[in-house]
Every structure is written in structure tokens, then in C-alpha cells.
């Protein structure tokens, strides 16, 4: 089949989602000859120059598409008010059809349903599980998400999710038959499997003090990332156990940063907490290597990438006990109730004080990081395409 791949090039805005899809596209470029299908990468024309010169995407045909501001507005209105024909005006789908694409793949969530067969990923359905968070509920966000998922998932030929917890949510919330849902676990990001550039003094470059060991939390500043309870845990460690640790927060502001900076001041943690902003992968790698632990306190699942990155770098992990977490991470982490600063503090304290525990977590994490690779994921996509090809050959190109 002639297969189209959607590439949403927004590195800083998308965070882990960008890392994930970039890794898959890069791997697809390397492995495409293993498949009997041909692939074209569909890129917003504003980003085409960047993509064309990127060596990791060599060998993939790039097809630019353009969505005018008016078409974008009409599409948004079409999705919001469930008027399908508005969603087709001047959109990506016109370009896809002109190029004879027979099957389309969204390596993150599909922005809308297409008339041609397509595959989409579901990273989370937390607007259903936890609708109180502002990032999934304010400014019609809940309505937009619900309308979009309700259409996109029901129209999809296949839906890919990372574990059984994700599959169960898709079935429970949207009634999708299990034959159309495929489980492909998140692969460990490739940058974390490569040796970091030790010549960079990442602490100096980001003006991070070296007085205390630090815990690391790479996450966009959304409320659901739960930085606040981690800050309370650090205060608990200092005030009740005499353990002063620093924290390095890496990520872009999504509207919650100022609140967290104010909370840091209220808790008298200004000297211990460092807001590093968005950092490139080589800097993030060194943060993992130098950190006492990754403290991944997110309320959202059912999968998350940073624990896999930490595993690969030999960084112990404290993680939220949420649906899907144990399926992804096994016994390679210390699980805590993300609502409980005392429990978070005690888990960090255990890693700080118990060298044998730390070594066990590092050993089990390293083994866990080798279980799923981008090659495994892409070959899983190839298998889905192979399964669908006998069906797709029953009609011609539209």
C-alpha cells in the first residue's frame, strides 16, 4: 500500500510527544525497506525546509501540505460543533487524497477523522478519567477532546495504545471492538541508549547549584504533572528528616509555572529548586546521569516516557502509582501515591539512604529499558499494515 505518515513538527510545544513521534519517523526511514509498503511523510509546509535538511529523515518522501488560517478556523468549528464537512475544507486530507495515499498513519493522536482508512495512537484519555484538571476541561477543552475522540476513534481502522490499561479505557469509554485495538508499548527513546556528551557541564550552563544532590523532573508545567506535591515532599524532607535536596525541573510553561514559582517561595525552597526550562536531549541526558533520582509524579497515564529514559541512564525512579504504571515499569521503580507528599518524601529518602536499594532499582531499570525499542514499535506498525492490505486491495484509489 501507499502509506502516508503525519509528522507534527513542534518540538518545544509537544515535549515527549515530539520525542516519541520523531523517534518513530527516524526509525521508519531506516527500516522501510523491510516493508512491502511505500511511505510518504506529510509535513506542514512551514516546517518543510527543516525536515528536508534533517539527515535522520533521508530516504522518506516529504509531501508539504498547507492549512490556511480560515481553513484551520473552519476545521476547529467543524470538530467543536460536529459538522464534518467543515472539517474537510482546505485540510491535510485534500493533499493526502491528491497523492494517492491508500492508508494513513498518525503517530500521535489524529487531529480529525479521515475518509480513507487510518491508524491513530491514543496517548491518554485522561479527560474522561480526571476531567477536573484545567488542561482538559477549561475553555471548552473537555468538549473538544470528547467530540474529537468520539469521532476519530470510531472511524479509525486501527487504534494503537501502549498497554492493557490503555486498551481497557478505549473499550470502556468509546465502545471500540478489541480487534481494532493493538498494543505496542512505548519504546525507550533512542537518545537515552547512547552515551551522553560528558564534556558539557550541564549544571554550570543552567546555573544549578552543586551544594546538594538533586532529584530530576522533566515535565511540561501542566497541573497534572503534580510539581506541587513534589515541592511539599522536598520541604518535608528538609523540615522533618534534616535532608536537604535540590530539584531540577525541566520543561516548557503550560500556564502553571508562575504558580509553582510562587509556591516555591512560600515553602522557602528558592535555593533548592531550579527551573531549567526546555533543554536539548544532550543536556537532559546529563541531568539523568547526575540526578539522585527521577521523581515522576504525574497523575496521567497509562504510559510515560521519562521513566524509560531514566532506566536507560541508570537513574533510579520514584513514580506515581496510577493505572498502567506497573504494566509499563514492573518492579523497577518505587511507587507512591502522587497525592501524598509524605509518601513521596519517604521514597526519595529511601533512595538517598539505601545504596543497595538504589543499585537494585538501577539494575532492574536498565533491564527494563531494553525490552521495547523503536524498531519493535515500527515493525508492529508494519504488521498492522500487512494485516489490512488484503482488505484495502478490494477497492481502487479515490
C-alpha positions as CSV (number, residue, x, y, z in Angstrom):
1,X,0.0,0.0,0.0
2,X,0.9,3.6,-0.4
3,X,1.1,4.9,3.2
4,X,1.1,8.4,4.5
5,X,2.7,9.4,7.8
6,X,1.6,12.6,9.6
7,X,4.6,14.5,11.2
8,X,3.7,17.2,13.6
9,X,6.9,19.2,14.0
10,X,6.5,21.2,17.2
11,X,9.5,20.2,19.4
12,X,9.2,22.6,22.4
13,X,5.4,22.7,22.5
14,X,4.9,19.0,22.3
15,X,7.6,17.8,24.7
16,X,7.5,14.0,25.0
17,X,5.0,13.6,22.2
18,X,7.5,15.2,19.8
19,X,10.3,13.0,21.0
20,X,8.2,9.9,20.5
21,X,7.0,10.6,17.0
22,X,10.4,11.8,15.8
23,X,12.0,8.6,17.1
24,X,9.4,6.6,15.2
25,X,9.8,8.5,11.9
26,X,13.6,8.3,12.1
27,X,13.3,4.5,12.7
28,X,10.8,4.2,9.9
29,X,13.2,5.8,7.5
30,X,15.8,3.2,8.4
31,X,13.5,0.2,8.3
32,X,11.1,1.0,5.4
33,X,12.8,-1.4,3.0
34,X,11.8,-4.3,5.4
35,X,8.2,-3.5,4.5
36,X,6.4,-4.1,1.2
37,X,4.7,-0.7,1.5
38,X,5.8,2.7,0.4
39,X,5.8,5.7,2.7
40,X,5.4,9.5,2.4
41,X,5.9,11.9,5.2
42,X,3.3,14.7,5.3
43,X,4.7,17.9,6.8
44,X,3.3,21.4,7.3
45,X,4.9,23.5,4.5
46,X,6.2,25.9,7.1
47,X,8.4,23.2,8.6
48,X,9.4,21.5,5.3
49,X,12.8,23.2,5.0
50,X,13.8,22.0,8.5
51,X,12.7,18.4,7.8
52,X,14.3,18.2,4.3
53,X,17.7,19.1,5.7
54,X,17.4,16.7,8.7
55,X,19.7,13.7,7.9
56,X,17.7,11.3,10.1
57,X,14.7,11.6,7.7
58,X,16.7,10.9,4.5
59,X,15.0,8.3,2.3
60,X,11.4,9.3,3.1
61,X,9.4,11.2,0.5
62,X,8.3,14.5,2.0
63,X,5.0,16.0,1.0
64,X,4.1,19.5,2.1
65,X,0.6,20.5,3.0
66,X,-0.9,23.8,3.9
67,X,-3.8,24.7,6.0
68,X,-4.8,28.4,5.7
69,X,-5.9,30.3,8.8
70,X,-9.5,30.3,7.5
71,X,-9.5,26.6,6.9
72,X,-8.0,26.0,10.3
73,X,-10.8,28.0,11.9
74,X,-13.4,26.2,9.9
75,X,-11.9,22.8,10.8
76,X,-11.9,23.8,14.5
77,X,-15.6,24.8,14.3
78,X,-16.4,21.6,12.5
79,X,-14.9,19.5,15.2
80,X,-16.4,21.6,18.0
81,X,-19.9,21.5,16.6
82,X,-19.7,18.1,14.9
83,X,-20.2,19.5,11.4
84,X,-18.0,17.0,9.4
85,X,-17.9,18.9,6.0
86,X,-16.3,21.9,7.7
87,X,-13.5,19.7,8.9
88,X,-12.6,18.9,5.3
89,X,-12.1,22.4,4.0
90,X,-8.6,23.0,2.9
91,X,-7.2,20.4,5.2
92,X,-4.4,17.9,5.1
93,X,-6.8,15.3,3.8
94,X,-7.1,17.0,0.4
95,X,-3.3,16.7,-0.1
96,X,-3.4,13.1,1.1
97,X,-6.0,12.2,-1.5
98,X,-4.2,14.0,-4.3
99,X,-1.1,11.9,-3.6
100,X,-2.9,8.6,-4.0
101,X,-2.4,7.6,-0.3
102,X,-4.3,4.3,0.5
103,X,-3.7,4.2,4.2
104,X,-2.7,7.0,6.6
105,X,-0.8,6.8,10.0
106,X,-0.9,9.3,12.8
107,X,2.0,8.6,15.1
108,X,0.3,10.7,17.8
109,X,-3.4,11.3,18.2
110,X,-5.3,12.1,14.9
111,X,-6.4,15.7,14.6
112,X,-9.6,14.5,12.9
113,X,-11.3,11.6,11.2
114,X,-10.5,10.9,7.5
115,X,-12.5,9.3,4.8
116,X,-9.6,7.0,3.9
117,X,-8.5,4.2,6.3
118,X,-6.2,5.4,9.0
119,X,-4.4,4.4,12.2
120,X,-4.2,6.6,15.2
121,X,-2.4,6.4,18.6
122,X,-4.0,7.1,21.9
123,X,-1.6,8.5,24.4
124,X,-4.2,9.1,27.1
125,X,-7.9,9.6,27.7
126,X,-7.5,11.5,31.0
127,X,-10.2,14.0,30.2
128,X,-12.5,11.0,30.9
129,X,-10.7,9.7,33.9
130,X,-9.8,13.0,35.5
131,X,-12.0,15.8,34.0
132,X,-11.2,18.2,36.8
133,X,-7.8,19.2,35.6
134,X,-7.9,22.6,33.8
135,X,-5.8,21.5,30.9
136,X,-8.5,19.0,29.8
137,X,-11.6,21.0,30.9
138,X,-11.2,24.8,30.6
139,X,-12.1,26.8,27.5
140,X,-14.2,24.0,26.0
141,X,-11.2,21.7,26.1
142,X,-13.2,18.8,27.5
143,X,-15.9,19.2,24.9
144,X,-13.3,19.5,22.1
145,X,-11.4,16.4,23.3
146,X,-14.6,14.4,23.7
147,X,-16.0,15.3,20.3
148,X,-12.7,14.6,18.6
149,X,-12.1,11.2,20.3
150,X,-15.7,10.2,19.8
151,X,-15.4,10.6,16.0
152,X,-11.7,9.8,15.4
153,X,-11.7,6.5,17.4
154,X,-14.9,5.2,16.0
155,X,-13.8,5.9,12.4
156,X,-10.2,4.5,12.8
157,X,-9.2,1.3,11.1
158,X,-6.8,0.6,14.0
159,X,-6.1,2.3,17.3
160,X,-2.7,1.8,18.9
161,X,-2.2,2.0,22.7
162,X,0.7,1.1,24.9
163,X,-0.7,-1.3,27.4
164,X,-3.8,-3.2,28.6
165,X,-4.9,-0.3,30.8
166,X,-5.0,1.9,27.7
167,X,-6.9,-0.7,25.8
168,X,-9.4,-1.1,28.5
169,X,-10.1,2.7,28.6
170,X,-10.7,2.8,24.9
171,X,-13.2,0.0,25.1
172,X,-14.9,1.3,28.2
173,X,-15.2,5.0,27.2
174,X,-15.9,4.6,23.4
175,X,-17.1,1.0,22.9
176,X,-14.4,0.1,20.3
177,X,-14.2,-3.6,19.4
178,X,-10.9,-5.1,20.7
179,X,-10.0,-6.4,17.2
180,X,-9.3,-2.8,16.1
181,X,-7.1,-2.0,19.2
182,X,-3.4,-3.1,19.0
183,X,-1.0,-2.8,22.0
184,X,2.5,-1.5,21.1
185,X,4.4,-0.4,24.3
186,X,6.2,2.9,24.2
187,X,9.8,2.3,23.1
188,X,12.7,3.6,25.2
189,X,13.9,6.8,23.4
190,X,17.0,6.3,21.4
191,X,18.9,9.3,22.8
192,X,18.8,7.6,26.2
193,X,20.5,4.5,24.8
194,X,23.5,6.5,23.6
195,X,26.5,7.7,25.7
196,X,26.0,11.3,26.8
197,X,28.5,14.1,26.0
198,X,30.4,14.3,29.2
199,X,32.2,17.4,28.0
200,X,29.1,19.6,28.8
201,X,29.0,21.0,32.3
202,X,25.2,21.0,32.4
203,X,24.9,22.3,35.9
204,X,27.1,25.3,35.2
205,X,25.3,26.1,31.9
206,X,21.9,26.1,33.6
207,X,23.2,27.9,36.8
208,X,22.3,25.0,39.1
209,X,23.9,24.9,42.5
210,X,26.1,21.9,43.4
211,X,25.6,22.1,47.2
212,X,23.1,19.3,47.4
213,X,22.1,16.1,45.4
214,X,19.1,16.8,43.2
215,X,16.0,15.0,42.0
216,X,15.0,15.5,38.4
217,X,11.6,16.0,37.0
218,X,11.4,16.6,33.2
219,X,7.8,17.6,32.5
220,X,5.8,20.4,31.0
221,X,4.3,22.7,33.5
222,X,0.8,21.4,33.5
223,X,-1.2,21.0,36.7
224,X,-1.5,17.2,36.2
225,X,2.3,16.9,36.3
226,X,1.9,17.5,40.0
227,X,5.1,19.5,40.8
228,X,3.3,21.0,43.8
229,X,3.2,17.8,45.8
230,X,6.8,17.1,45.0
231,X,7.7,20.6,46.3
232,X,5.8,19.7,49.6
233,X,7.8,16.5,49.7
234,X,11.1,18.3,49.5
235,X,10.0,20.6,52.3
236,X,9.0,17.6,54.3
237,X,12.4,16.0,53.8
238,X,14.2,19.2,55.0
239,X,12.0,20.0,57.9
240,X,11.3,16.6,59.3
241,X,14.3,14.5,58.4
242,X,17.1,17.0,58.0
243,X,17.7,16.1,54.4
244,X,18.2,19.0,52.1
245,X,17.9,18.1,48.4
246,X,17.6,20.2,45.3
247,X,15.2,19.7,42.4
248,X,15.7,20.4,38.8
249,X,12.5,21.0,36.8
250,X,12.9,20.7,33.0
251,X,10.1,21.7,30.7
252,X,8.1,24.4,29.0
253,X,5.5,26.5,30.7
254,X,1.9,25.5,30.0
255,X,0.4,28.1,32.3
256,X,1.3,26.7,35.7
257,X,4.9,27.9,36.0
258,X,4.2,31.2,37.9
259,X,2.0,29.4,40.4
260,X,4.8,26.9,41.1
261,X,7.5,29.6,41.4
262,X,5.2,31.4,44.0
263,X,4.7,28.1,45.8
264,X,8.5,27.5,45.9
265,X,8.9,30.9,47.5
266,X,6.2,30.2,50.0
267,X,7.9,27.0,51.0
268,X,11.3,28.7,51.3
269,X,12.8,26.4,48.7
270,X,14.1,29.1,46.3
271,X,17.7,28.0,46.9
272,X,17.0,24.3,46.3
273,X,14.6,24.4,43.3
274,X,15.8,25.2,39.8
275,X,13.6,25.8,36.8
276,X,15.7,24.9,33.7
277,X,13.1,25.4,31.0
278,X,13.1,23.4,27.8
279,X,16.5,21.7,27.3
280,X,18.0,19.7,24.3
281,X,18.4,15.9,24.6
282,X,22.1,16.0,25.3
283,X,21.6,18.3,28.3
284,X,18.7,16.1,29.6
285,X,20.9,13.0,29.3
286,X,23.4,14.6,31.7
287,X,20.7,15.6,34.1
288,X,19.6,11.9,34.3
289,X,23.2,10.8,34.8
290,X,23.8,13.2,37.6
291,X,20.4,13.0,39.4
292,X,19.8,11.2,42.7
293,X,16.5,10.0,41.2
294,X,13.8,10.8,38.7
295,X,10.7,11.8,40.6
296,X,7.9,11.3,38.1
297,X,4.8,12.4,39.9
298,X,2.3,12.8,37.1
299,X,-1.4,11.9,37.7
300,X,-1.7,11.0,34.0
301,X,-1.0,7.7,32.3
302,X,-1.3,4.9,31.3
303,X,2.3,5.2,29.9
304,X,5.0,7.8,30.3
305,X,8.4,8.2,28.6
306,X,10.7,9.8,31.2
307,X,10.9,6.7,33.4
308,X,12.1,4.7,30.4
309,X,14.7,7.4,29.8
310,X,15.8,7.3,33.4
311,X,16.1,3.5,33.3
312,X,18.4,3.6,30.4
313,X,20.7,6.2,32.1
314,X,20.9,4.2,35.3
315,X,18.8,6.8,37.2
316,X,16.6,5.3,40.0
317,X,12.9,6.2,39.7
318,X,10.1,7.2,42.1
319,X,6.8,7.1,40.2
320,X,3.1,7.6,40.7
321,X,1.0,4.6,41.3
322,X,-1.5,5.1,38.5
323,X,-3.4,2.8,36.1
324,X,-0.9,1.2,33.7
325,X,2.2,2.1,35.7
326,X,3.1,-1.4,36.9
327,X,2.4,-2.9,33.4
328,X,4.9,-0.4,31.9
329,X,7.6,-0.3,34.7
330,X,7.2,-3.5,36.6
331,X,9.2,-3.6,39.9
332,X,11.9,-1.3,38.6
333,X,10.6,1.8,40.5
334,X,9.4,2.9,43.9
335,X,5.6,3.6,43.6
336,X,3.9,6.3,45.6
337,X,0.5,7.8,46.0
338,X,1.1,11.1,44.0
339,X,-1.4,12.9,46.3
340,X,0.7,12.2,49.4
341,X,3.8,14.4,49.9
342,X,4.8,12.3,52.9
343,X,4.9,9.1,50.8
344,X,6.9,10.9,48.1
345,X,9.4,12.1,50.7
346,X,9.9,8.7,52.2
347,X,10.5,7.1,48.8
348,X,13.1,9.7,48.0
349,X,14.6,9.3,51.5
350,X,14.9,5.5,50.9
351,X,16.9,6.0,47.7
352,X,19.0,8.7,49.3
353,X,20.0,6.5,52.3
354,X,19.9,2.9,51.0
355,X,22.7,2.2,48.5
356,X,21.5,-1.4,47.9
357,X,18.0,-0.3,47.1
358,X,19.5,2.2,44.7
359,X,21.6,-0.4,43.0
360,X,18.6,-2.8,42.6
361,X,16.5,-0.1,41.0
362,X,19.3,0.8,38.6
363,X,19.9,-2.8,37.7
364,X,16.2,-3.6,37.1
365,X,15.6,-0.3,35.3
366,X,18.5,-1.0,32.9
367,X,17.0,-4.4,32.1
368,X,13.5,-2.8,31.6
369,X,14.9,-0.2,29.2
370,X,16.0,-2.9,26.8
371,X,12.6,-4.5,26.5
372,X,10.9,-2.3,23.9
373,X,12.7,-0.4,21.1
374,X,11.6,1.9,18.3
375,X,12.4,-0.9,15.9
376,X,9.9,-3.1,17.7
377,X,7.2,-0.4,17.5
378,X,7.8,0.3,13.8
379,X,7.7,-3.4,12.9
380,X,4.5,-3.6,14.9
381,X,3.1,-0.9,12.6
382,X,4.3,-2.8,9.6
383,X,2.4,-5.9,10.9
384,X,-0.8,-3.8,11.2
385,X,-0.4,-2.6,7.6
386,X,0.2,-6.1,6.4
387,X,-3.0,-7.3,8.1
388,X,-5.0,-4.6,6.5
389,X,-3.6,-4.8,3.0
390,X,-5.9,-7.7,1.8
391,X,-8.9,-5.6,2.8
392,X,-7.6,-2.4,1.2
393,X,-7.0,-4.1,-2.2
394,X,-10.7,-4.6,-2.6
395,X,-11.2,-1.1,-3.9
396,X,-9.2,1.4,-6.0
397,X,-7.8,4.8,-5.2
398,X,-10.3,7.5,-4.6
